[in-house]
Amino acid sequence: MNQTNVDQPLLELPIACTLGDEDLRRRSDEIARLLEGRQEVRQLSDGYALRFRGTKHSASRLLAFIMRERACCSLFTFELIFEPQQGPIWLHLRGPAGTLDFLAEMLERVKQR
């Protein structure tokens, strides 16, 4: 079995998306709709933690988001944290140097919508 050490530093990956212009525009709209449902945002040292309602619908949407993002934005590390007693779900988006600024810009664009 291949084991990885979660404490190892992230590889230096470029902060870039592999989608073309039209796909990127459509994907940005999808991400904006998802992020509009967030209840709280906390800055982490290497990314952001976003809190969502602890519903099955939220869980499904977040997992679908992660699966799509992994295909085009390989720089992110994703974590879903489910709080006890059907509490909120936290999405942690982390990455290499520059990720914090990249995500801050994305969150700002969603706020301006």
C-alpha positions as CSV (number, residue, x, y, z in Angstrom):
1,M,0.0,0.0,0.0
2,N,1.3,3.4,-0.9
3,Q,1.3,5.8,2.0
4,T,1.7,9.5,1.9
5,N,2.8,11.8,4.8
6,V,0.2,14.5,5.3
7,D,2.8,16.6,7.0
8,Q,5.0,16.8,3.9
9,P,5.2,20.2,2.2
10,L,3.2,20.6,-0.9
11,L,5.0,20.3,-4.2
12,E,5.5,23.5,-6.1
13,L,2.6,23.6,-8.5
14,P,1.7,26.5,-10.8
15,I,-1.4,28.5,-9.8
16,A,-3.2,28.1,-13.1
17,C,-6.4,26.6,-14.5
18,T,-6.3,24.2,-17.5
19,L,-9.8,25.2,-18.8
20,G,-10.4,27.2,-22.0
21,D,-12.0,30.7,-21.9
22,E,-15.6,29.5,-22.4
23,D,-15.3,26.6,-19.9
24,L,-13.6,28.8,-17.4
25,R,-16.4,31.4,-17.6
26,R,-19.1,28.7,-17.1
27,R,-17.1,27.1,-14.3
28,S,-16.6,30.5,-12.6
29,D,-20.4,31.0,-12.6
30,E,-20.9,27.5,-11.0
31,I,-18.3,28.2,-8.3
32,A,-19.9,31.6,-7.6
33,R,-23.3,29.9,-7.1
34,L,-21.7,27.4,-4.7
35,L,-19.8,30.0,-2.7
36,E,-22.9,32.2,-2.3
37,G,-24.2,29.4,0.1
38,R,-21.3,29.8,2.4
39,Q,-22.0,30.9,6.0
40,E,-18.6,31.9,7.1
41,V,-15.0,32.3,5.7
42,R,-11.9,31.9,7.8
43,Q,-8.4,32.5,6.5
44,L,-5.9,29.7,7.0
45,S,-2.1,30.1,6.6
46,D,-2.2,28.4,3.2
47,G,-5.8,28.9,2.0
48,Y,-9.3,29.3,3.4
49,A,-11.9,27.4,5.4
50,L,-15.5,27.9,4.3
51,R,-18.5,26.9,6.4
52,F,-21.7,25.6,4.8
53,R,-25.0,24.2,6.2
54,G,-24.7,20.6,7.3
55,T,-27.3,19.2,4.8
56,K,-27.1,16.3,2.4
57,H,-27.6,18.8,-0.4
58,S,-24.6,20.9,0.7
59,A,-22.4,17.7,1.1
60,S,-23.3,16.6,-2.4
61,R,-22.7,19.9,-4.0
62,L,-19.3,20.3,-2.2
63,L,-18.2,16.8,-3.2
64,A,-19.2,17.4,-6.8
65,F,-17.3,20.8,-6.7
66,I,-14.1,19.0,-5.4
67,M,-14.3,16.3,-8.1
68,R,-14.6,18.9,-10.9
69,E,-11.9,21.1,-9.5
70,R,-9.4,18.3,-9.1
71,A,-9.7,17.8,-12.9
72,C,-8.5,21.3,-13.8
73,C,-6.9,22.9,-10.7
74,S,-4.4,20.4,-9.5
75,L,-2.8,22.9,-7.1
76,F,-5.4,22.6,-4.4
77,T,-5.7,20.3,-1.4
78,F,-9.3,19.8,-0.4
79,E,-10.7,18.8,2.9
80,L,-14.3,18.3,3.9
81,I,-15.0,18.4,7.7
82,F,-18.4,17.3,8.9
83,E,-19.1,18.6,12.4
84,P,-20.9,16.3,14.9
85,Q,-24.7,16.2,15.3
86,Q,-25.4,17.2,11.7
87,G,-23.6,20.5,12.3
88,P,-22.0,22.6,9.6
89,I,-19.7,21.2,6.9
90,W,-16.3,23.0,6.4
91,L,-14.5,23.1,3.1
92,H,-10.8,23.7,3.4
93,L,-9.1,24.9,0.2
94,R,-5.3,24.9,0.6
95,G,-2.3,25.1,-1.7
96,P,1.2,26.3,-2.3
97,A,2.5,29.9,-2.1
98,G,0.1,32.2,-4.0
99,T,-3.0,30.2,-3.2
100,L,-4.1,32.5,-0.5
101,D,-4.1,35.5,-2.9
102,F,-5.7,33.5,-5.7
103,L,-8.6,32.4,-3.4
104,A,-9.0,35.9,-2.0
105,E,-9.5,37.3,-5.5
106,M,-12.1,34.5,-6.2
107,L,-14.0,35.2,-3.0
108,E,-13.9,39.0,-3.7
109,R,-15.4,38.4,-7.2
110,V,-18.2,36.4,-5.6
111,K,-18.9,39.1,-3.1
112,Q,-19.2,41.7,-5.8
113,R,-21.9,39.7,-7.8
